Amino acid sequence: MSEEYQYNTYEEAMEAVKINGNNLKNVNPDLQTQEMAMIAVEDYDSNFVYVRPDLQTSEMAEIAIAGHSNIWLFGHIRPDLQTPEMAMSVVKHWGGSFKNVRPDLQTPEMALGAVTCRGWALKHIPAHCQTKEVIEAALKQDPMAKEFIKVKEMFKNALEETLDD
């Protein structure tokens, strides 16, 4: 059984999206264009979730997460559309988003941004990014983050010193 859409011609779909970008969710995906998708996302950033994946662009993704109330959208952005600036902006506002950062962008600097915001984000930080500075920042923000340290032996002294402070 095929899904039914409210707008089944390009003309009516484009008109509906121009009136209210949220109407994109009622457009047959085969009728979507990048222009239509951009209109919808510019109207309301959360409409990004209705954009057909092959039409999504980095520019649309940046618009979608620009209002930091939409950090949750980062998990809907294809990894190939992520930029270092976009990822850093997101993790600085919600550290747990580090888990959605594509692996080649996961750096100690990015990890520091995440744990400075939310110490418990250390849970999502791989061992190769858990530097002394990252661990200390996580523990300063949330002492309970110690349970997420993956490199305890290497930083045992740093850990003890930080917890003693």
C-alpha positions in Angstrom: 0.0 0.0 0.0 1.5 3.3 -1.0 1.6 6.3 1.2 -0.8 9.1 0.4 0.3 12.7 0.2 -1.7 15.9 0.4 0.3 17.4 -2.5 0.8 15.3 -5.6 1.8 17.8 -8.2 4.9 20.0 -8.2 3.0 23.2 -8.6 0.6 22.6 -5.7 3.5 21.3 -3.5 5.7 24.4 -4.2 2.8 26.7 -3.5 2.0 25.0 -0.2 5.6 25.0 0.9 5.9 28.7 0.1 2.8 29.4 2.2 4.1 27.3 5.1 7.4 25.4 5.0 5.9 22.7 7.3 3.8 21.5 4.4 6.9 19.8 3.1 6.0 16.8 5.3 2.9 16.4 3.1 4.7 16.5 -0.2 5.4 13.3 -2.2 9.2 13.0 -1.8 9.6 12.4 -5.5 8.3 16.0 -6.1 10.8 17.6 -3.7 13.5 19.8 -5.1 16.4 21.5 -3.4 14.7 24.9 -3.9 11.5 23.6 -2.3 13.5 22.0 0.6 15.5 25.2 1.2 12.3 27.3 1.3 10.9 24.8 3.9 14.1 24.8 6.1 14.4 28.6 5.9 10.8 28.9 7.0 11.2 26.6 10.0 14.5 24.9 10.6 13.0 21.7 12.0 11.6 21.0 8.5 15.0 19.6 7.7 13.8 16.2 8.9 11.3 16.1 6.0 13.9 16.8 3.3 14.7 13.9 1.1 18.3 12.8 2.1 19.8 13.2 -1.4 18.6 16.8 -1.5 20.1 17.8 1.8 23.1 20.2 1.7 25.5 21.5 4.3 23.9 24.9 3.9 20.5 23.5 4.8 22.0 21.6 7.7 23.7 24.7 9.1 20.4 26.6 8.9 18.7 23.8 10.7 21.0 23.8 13.7 21.8 27.5 13.8 19.1 28.0 16.5 20.7 26.0 19.3 17.3 24.9 20.4 17.5 22.4 17.5 20.7 20.6 18.6 18.8 17.4 18.4 18.7 17.8 14.6 22.4 17.1 14.4 21.6 13.4 14.7 19.6 13.7 11.5 22.4 15.3 9.5 24.3 12.9 7.2 27.9 12.6 8.2 29.2 13.8 4.9 27.4 17.1 5.4 29.0 17.8 8.8 31.6 20.5 9.0 34.1 20.9 11.8 32.6 24.3 12.7 29.0 22.9 12.7 30.1 19.9 14.9 32.0 22.2 17.4 29.1 24.6 17.6 26.7 21.7 18.5 28.9 19.9 21.0 29.7 23.2 22.8 25.9 23.5 23.4 25.1 19.9 24.1 28.1 17.7 24.9 26.2 14.5 24.3 26.0 15.3 20.6 29.7 14.2 20.3 28.4 10.7 19.7 26.9 11.9 16.4 30.1 13.6 15.2 31.6 11.7 12.3 34.9 9.9 13.4 37.3 12.0 11.4 36.1 15.1 13.1 36.4 13.6 16.6 39.5 15.4 18.0 40.7 16.2 21.5 39.7 19.8 20.8 36.2 18.8 19.9 36.1 16.5 23.0 37.1 19.4 25.2 34.2 21.5 23.8 31.8 18.7 24.6 33.0 18.0 28.2 33.3 21.6 29.1 29.6 21.9 28.4 28.6 18.6 29.9 31.1 16.6 31.9 29.1 13.4 31.5 29.7 13.7 27.7 33.0 11.9 28.5 30.9 8.8 28.1 30.9 9.4 24.3 34.5 10.4 24.0 36.8 7.7 22.6 40.0 6.9 24.4 42.2 8.5 21.7 40.5 11.9 22.5 40.6 11.5 26.3 43.6 13.7 26.9 44.6 14.9 30.4 43.0 18.3 29.6 39.8 16.7 28.4 39.5 14.5 31.5 40.3 17.4 33.9 37.7 19.6 32.2 35.1 16.8 32.4 35.8 16.2 36.1 35.7 19.9 36.9 32.2 20.2 35.2 30.9 16.9 36.7 33.0 14.8 39.2 30.7 11.8 38.4 32.2 11.7 34.9 35.1 9.7 36.4 33.2 6.5 35.6 33.6 7.3 31.9 37.4 7.6 31.8 38.7 5.1 29.3 42.4 5.7 29.9 42.6 5.5 33.7 46.0 4.0 33.9 47.6 6.7 31.8 46.0 9.6 33.7 45.8 8.0 37.2 47.9 10.9 38.8 45.9 13.6 37.0 42.7 12.0 38.0 43.7 11.8 41.7 45.0 15.4 41.7 41.8 16.7 40.1 39.5 14.8 42.5 41.6 16.1 45.5 41.0 19.7 44.5 
